[in-house]
Amino acid sequence: MATVRRRGRPRGETDSRERIISAAVDEFGEHGYDGSTIRAIATRAGVDSALVHHYFGTKADLFAAAMGMPIRPDVAIPEILAGPRDEVGERVVRFVLQAFEQPEVRRRGVALMRAAIGSKLTTPVLAGFLSRELLGRIARALDTDDAALRSTLAASQIAGLLMARYVLKLPPIADAEVDELVTRIGPTVQRYLFD
């Protein structure tokens, strides 16, 4: 009698998700974000690549889960760029600051920033993710010859702000209201992107 294979999540595979995460961490660590594939991660985890997609969706989703990414720039950037063009800089700054004002996001974000600064493995993986999922999306939307430089300059401003406010806790940046920082830093990000 032939065994009928049921569709959906396999039974008895309660550790599959954890094995996929572990395999993803190893794969991203060895090959970076761009060099890693869902298929290679699935093979390393001993599962079918469809199961990886079932649990995590895209490679960006899997990376976010594996690295504990507190925010999803690949999801937020299209929404930020969809609004009025002259307000993009302020929307970028507001999005990031509002996300980091949430305690769990801040805890994970600070840990990830510290790991990226202090680790030869984490730095290129995080840089690859941000280059493709954040900077690449912004650069494609700008459609200018120097879009990559513009988006990288904007990202450097945001990274510096996050480092000063949440890691170094430099006063008065650490104590400033989100609205004040948006008003002061948004125009700089806007200039980097569009002027």
Backbone hydrogen bonds, N-H to C=O, Kabsch-Sander energy under -0.5 kcal/mol:
donor,donor_aa,acceptor,acceptor_aa,energy
5,R,3,T,-0.6
6,R,4,V,-0.5
13,E,10,P,-0.7
16,S,13,E,-1.7
19,R,15,D,-2.4
20,I,16,S,-2.5
21,I,17,R,-2.3
22,S,18,E,-2.5
23,A,19,R,-2.6
24,A,20,I,-2.6
25,V,21,I,-2.5
26,D,22,S,-2.1
27,E,23,A,-2.9
28,F,24,A,-3.2
29,G,25,V,-2.1
30,E,26,D,-2.1
31,H,27,E,-2.9
32,G,28,F,-1.9
35,G,31,H,-0.9
36,S,32,G,-0.7
36,S,33,Y,-0.8
41,I,37,T,-2.2
42,A,38,I,-2.7
43,T,39,R,-2.4
44,R,40,A,-2.3
45,A,41,I,-2.0
46,G,42,A,-1.0
46,G,43,T,-0.7
47,V,42,A,-2.6
51,L,48,D,-1.2
52,V,48,D,-1.1
53,H,49,S,-2.1
54,H,50,A,-2.2
55,Y,51,L,-2.3
56,F,52,V,-2.8
57,G,52,V,-0.5
57,G,53,H,-1.7
58,T,56,F,-1.0
62,L,58,T,-2.2
63,F,59,K,-2.9
64,A,60,A,-2.5
65,A,61,D,-2.1
66,A,62,L,-3.0
67,M,63,F,-2.9
68,G,64,A,-0.7
69,M,64,A,-2.2
75,V,72,R,-1.0
76,A,72,R,-2.2
77,I,73,P,-2.7
79,E,75,V,-0.7
80,I,76,A,-2.5
81,L,77,I,-2.7
82,A,78,P,-0.9
83,G,79,E,-0.6
83,G,80,I,-0.8
87,E,84,P,-1.7
88,V,85,R,-1.3
91,R,87,E,-2.3
92,V,88,V,-2.6
93,V,89,G,-2.1
94,R,90,E,-2.7
95,F,91,R,-2.5
96,V,92,V,-2.2
97,L,93,V,-2.5
98,Q,94,R,-2.9
99,A,95,F,-2.0
100,F,96,V,-2.4
101,E,97,L,-1.3
102,Q,99,A,-1.4
106,R,102,Q,-2.9
107,R,103,P,-2.6
108,R,104,E,-2.3
109,G,105,V,-3.1
110,V,106,R,-2.7
111,A,107,R,-1.8
112,L,108,R,-2.4
113,M,109,G,-2.5
114,R,110,V,-2.6
115,A,111,A,-2.3
116,A,112,L,-2.5
117,I,113,M,-2.0
118,G,114,R,-2.0
119,S,115,A,-0.9
123,T,119,S,-2.0
125,V,121,L,-1.1
126,L,122,T,-2.9
127,A,123,T,-2.6
128,G,124,P,-2.3
129,F,125,V,-2.2
130,L,126,L,-2.8
131,S,127,A,-2.6
132,R,128,G,-2.1
133,E,129,F,-3.1
134,L,129,F,-0.5
134,L,130,L,-1.4
135,L,130,L,-3.0
136,G,131,S,-1.6
138,I,134,L,-2.0
139,A,135,L,-3.0
140,R,136,G,-2.3
141,A,137,R,-1.6
142,L,138,I,-1.7
143,D,139,A,-1.5
147,A,144,T,-1.4
150,R,146,D,-2.5
151,S,147,A,-2.8
152,T,148,A,-2.0
153,L,149,L,-2.5
154,A,150,R,-2.2
155,A,151,S,-2.2
156,S,152,T,-2.3
157,Q,153,L,-1.8
158,I,154,A,-2.1
159,A,155,A,-2.9
160,G,156,S,-2.3
161,L,157,Q,-2.1
162,L,158,I,-2.7
163,M,159,A,-2.5
164,A,160,G,-2.6
165,R,161,L,-2.7
166,Y,162,L,-2.6
167,V,162,L,-0.9
167,V,163,M,-1.1
168,L,163,M,-3.2
169,K,163,M,-0.5
170,L,164,A,-2.8
174,A,170,L,-2.7
175,D,172,P,-0.5
176,A,172,P,-1.2
176,A,173,I,-0.6
181,L,177,E,-2.0
182,V,178,V,-2.7
183,T,179,D,-2.4
184,R,180,E,-2.1
185,I,181,L,-3.1
186,G,181,L,-0.5
186,G,182,V,-2.0
188,T,185,I,-0.5
189,V,185,I,-2.1
190,Q,186,G,-2.7
191,R,187,P,-2.4
192,Y,188,T,-2.4
193,L,189,V,-2.1
194,F,190,Q,-2.8
195,D,190,Q,-0.5
195,D,191,R,-1.5
